[in-house]
Amino acid sequence: MNESPTFLFFVIAAIVWLVVLLLWMIPVRRKERQQFAAPEDTDSMFRVLFENETVTCIRPDGTVESFSFHRLKRVEILTTEDGPFLPDVFWVFHDSSGSGAVIPDGAEGFQEVMERVLDLEGFDFNRFIESQGCTSHAVFPVWEQSSPDISKI
């Protein structure tokens, strides 16, 4: 194979051009993907603590909401059209003292609270399932206190 120097020049130039193009495209594509990607798990930016029967939610901005699980009066699930890039399923808790909290479904530490709520007598699993398929603004009451004291639950 006796290639002419001009042909080899064009082959090498083409390869160099492709390498430069690929190296240029990698950061551009990365920025493009980041632009359309979901922010880092925004639900987990909320922290939930469950200590001494008190549930506390700490929001990303530092706002703190809390309620007494023993005084729990009503639980609702609020859905919004904000998903999938922002939290779109919230649990709304009301206690008999007027305190409460609005906690996104995927908040860090929320699993223990959710397990306790799902065990409440009279919890409406049909409404819960219905809420999980909703992609618009809606409120689903899933539990309401039927007796004055749930501390034995």
C-alpha positions in Angstrom: 0.0 0.0 0.0 1.6 3.1 -1.2 -0.5 6.0 -0.1 0.1 9.5 -1.2 1.1 12.1 1.5 -2.0 14.2 0.6 -4.3 11.2 1.3 -2.7 10.5 4.6 -2.9 14.2 5.6 -6.6 14.2 5.0 -7.1 10.9 6.9 -5.1 12.3 9.9 -6.9 15.6 9.7 -10.3 13.9 9.6 -9.4 11.8 12.7 -8.1 14.8 14.6 -11.3 16.7 13.6 -13.5 13.9 14.9 -11.6 13.7 18.2 -11.9 17.5 18.7 -15.6 17.3 17.9 -16.2 14.5 20.4 -14.2 16.2 23.1 -16.2 19.4 22.5 -19.5 17.5 22.5 -19.1 15.7 25.8 -19.4 18.8 28.0 -22.1 20.2 25.8 -24.2 17.0 26.1 -23.5 16.9 29.8 -24.9 20.4 30.3 -27.9 19.5 28.1 -28.6 16.4 30.2 -28.3 18.4 33.4 -30.7 21.0 32.1 -33.5 18.5 31.6 -32.6 16.1 34.4 -34.4 16.1 37.7 -32.8 18.1 40.5 -31.1 15.8 43.0 -33.8 13.9 44.8 -35.8 16.9 46.1 -37.9 14.8 48.4 -34.9 13.7 50.4 -34.0 17.3 51.1 -36.8 17.1 53.7 -35.9 15.3 56.9 -38.4 13.6 59.2 -37.7 12.7 62.8 -40.0 10.5 64.9 -39.0 10.7 68.5 -41.2 10.2 71.7 -44.3 10.1 69.5 -43.6 13.5 68.1 -43.1 13.8 64.3 -41.0 16.6 63.1 -40.4 17.7 59.5 -37.4 19.9 58.7 -37.8 21.6 55.3 -34.8 22.5 53.1 -35.2 26.2 54.0 -35.0 25.3 57.7 -38.7 25.6 58.5 -39.8 23.1 61.1 -43.3 21.6 61.5 -44.3 19.0 64.1 -47.3 17.2 65.5 -48.0 14.6 68.2 -48.8 11.2 66.8 -50.9 10.5 69.9 -53.1 13.5 69.1 -53.4 12.8 65.4 -56.9 13.8 64.2 -56.8 13.6 60.4 -54.5 12.4 57.6 -54.8 13.5 54.0 -52.7 12.9 50.9 -52.3 16.0 48.7 -51.2 15.5 45.1 -50.0 18.1 42.7 -49.1 18.3 39.0 -45.4 19.3 39.9 -43.9 15.8 39.3 -41.7 14.2 38.4 -39.0 16.8 38.9 -40.5 18.2 42.1 -42.3 16.5 45.0 -45.9 15.9 44.0 -47.3 13.7 46.7 -47.6 15.1 50.2 -49.0 13.6 53.4 -50.9 16.3 55.4 -51.2 15.6 59.2 -53.5 17.4 61.6 -53.5 16.9 65.3 -56.1 17.9 67.9 -53.9 20.8 69.2 -54.0 22.5 65.8 -50.4 21.5 65.0 -49.6 19.6 61.8 -47.1 19.0 59.1 -47.0 18.6 55.3 -44.5 16.0 54.4 -43.4 14.9 50.9 -43.8 11.1 50.3 -40.1 10.5 49.8 -38.8 12.6 52.7 -35.7 11.1 54.5 -36.9 9.3 57.6 -40.6 9.3 56.6 -40.8 5.5 56.2 -41.3 4.9 60.0 -44.1 7.4 60.1 -45.8 6.0 57.0 -45.7 2.5 58.5 -47.5 3.7 61.6 -50.1 5.6 59.6 -50.8 2.6 57.4 -51.5 0.6 60.6 -54.1 3.0 62.0 -57.5 1.4 62.4 -59.8 2.7 59.7 -57.0 3.8 57.3 -58.6 4.0 53.8 -56.4 2.0 51.5 -58.7 2.5 48.5 -58.2 6.3 48.7 -54.4 5.8 49.3 -54.2 3.7 46.1 -56.3 6.2 44.2 -53.9 9.0 45.3 -50.9 7.2 44.0 -52.2 7.3 40.5 -53.2 10.9 40.5 -51.2 13.5 38.5 -53.3 16.6 39.2 -54.1 18.7 42.2 -56.3 16.7 44.6 -56.8 16.0 48.3 -57.5 12.4 49.4 -58.6 12.0 53.1 -57.2 8.7 54.1 -57.8 8.6 57.9 -59.9 10.5 60.5 -59.9 9.9 64.2 -63.0 8.0 65.3 -62.2 7.7 69.0 -60.7 10.3 71.3 -57.4 8.4 72.1 -55.2 6.6 69.6 -52.3 6.2 72.0 -53.0 2.5 72.4 -52.4 1.9 68.7 
